[in-house]
Amino acid sequence: MVYAIFQYKKADGQKVEAVLADDIVSRQSIVLRDGDAVGKDKEHKFMLVEGSEEAIKRAEELVKVSGGARVTEGAETLHATIKAQDDEAASGMGMIFG
């Protein structure tokens, strides 16, 4: 599965809603994180999109129009951080409902 991480300012959050509302992009796996939750600048948010190459390209186009950008430097580390947080959350739910 292909993935991309996009960064945008929290103030542009309403603009990014267009990305989430897009028919192609919305069918992908999408995770949103505040910057401070992933060890980055607290003024930014990050969006992980996992899915088809077509959807990743579409998301990148929409994010650019919304004032955001694709993360290239450190994307693998950021991806690992987000996935580890999801795994921890899933593990915690398993303990509760186990």
C-alpha positions as CSV (number, residue, x, y, z in Angstrom):
1,M,0.0,0.0,0.0
2,V,1.3,3.4,-1.0
3,Y,1.2,6.3,1.6
4,A,1.9,10.0,1.8
5,I,2.0,12.4,4.7
6,F,0.9,15.9,4.3
7,Q,1.5,18.9,6.5
8,Y,-0.6,22.0,6.9
9,K,-1.1,24.8,9.3
10,K,-3.8,24.3,11.9
11,A,-5.3,27.6,10.8
12,D,-5.9,26.1,7.3
13,G,-7.9,23.2,8.8
14,Q,-11.2,24.3,7.2
15,K,-9.5,24.3,3.8
16,V,-8.2,20.8,4.2
17,E,-11.8,19.6,4.7
18,A,-12.1,19.6,0.9
19,V,-9.4,16.9,0.8
20,L,-11.3,14.7,3.3
21,A,-14.6,15.3,1.3
22,D,-13.1,14.3,-2.0
23,D,-14.7,11.0,-3.3
24,I,-11.4,9.3,-4.3
25,V,-9.4,10.4,-1.2
26,S,-12.1,9.8,1.3
27,R,-12.1,6.1,0.4
28,Q,-8.5,5.7,1.6
29,S,-7.2,5.1,5.1
30,I,-6.7,8.6,6.6
31,V,-5.1,9.5,9.9
32,L,-4.9,13.0,11.3
33,R,-2.5,14.1,14.0
34,D,-1.6,17.4,15.7
35,G,2.1,18.3,15.3
36,D,2.9,18.2,19.0
37,A,1.4,14.6,19.2
38,V,4.1,13.4,16.7
39,G,7.0,15.5,18.0
40,K,6.7,18.3,15.5
41,D,5.7,21.9,15.5
42,K,2.4,22.4,17.4
43,E,1.2,25.0,14.8
44,H,0.8,22.2,12.2
45,K,-1.3,19.2,11.6
46,F,-0.3,16.1,9.7
47,M,-2.5,13.8,7.5
48,L,-1.4,10.3,6.6
49,V,-3.1,8.9,3.6
50,E,-2.7,5.2,2.7
51,G,-4.2,3.7,-0.4
52,S,-3.9,3.8,-4.1
53,E,-1.4,5.8,-6.1
54,E,-4.3,7.6,-7.8
55,A,-5.7,8.7,-4.5
56,I,-2.3,9.9,-3.2
57,K,-1.8,12.0,-6.3
58,R,-5.3,13.4,-5.9
59,A,-4.7,14.2,-2.2
60,E,-1.5,15.9,-3.0
61,E,-3.2,18.2,-5.6
62,L,-5.9,19.1,-3.1
63,V,-3.6,19.7,-0.2
64,K,-1.5,22.1,-2.4
65,V,-4.6,24.1,-3.2
66,S,-5.4,24.2,0.5
67,G,-2.0,25.6,1.4
68,G,-0.4,22.4,2.6
69,A,2.5,20.3,1.3
70,R,3.6,16.7,1.1
71,V,6.2,15.8,3.7
72,T,9.3,14.3,2.1
73,E,12.1,14.8,4.6
74,G,11.6,12.5,7.6
75,A,8.4,11.0,6.1
76,E,9.4,7.4,7.0
77,T,10.1,8.3,10.6
78,L,6.8,10.2,10.9
79,H,4.9,7.3,9.3
80,A,6.4,4.9,11.8
81,T,5.5,7.2,14.7
82,I,1.9,7.5,13.6
83,K,1.6,3.7,13.0
84,A,3.1,3.0,16.4
85,Q,0.5,5.3,18.0
86,D,-2.3,3.5,16.2
87,D,-0.9,0.1,17.3
88,E,-0.7,1.3,21.0
89,A,-4.3,2.6,20.8
90,A,-5.5,-0.7,19.3
91,S,-3.6,-2.7,22.0
92,G,-5.2,-0.6,24.7
93,M,-8.7,-1.3,23.4
94,G,-7.9,-5.0,23.3
95,M,-7.0,-4.8,27.0
96,I,-10.3,-3.1,27.8
97,F,-12.6,-5.4,25.8
98,G,-10.2,-8.4,25.7
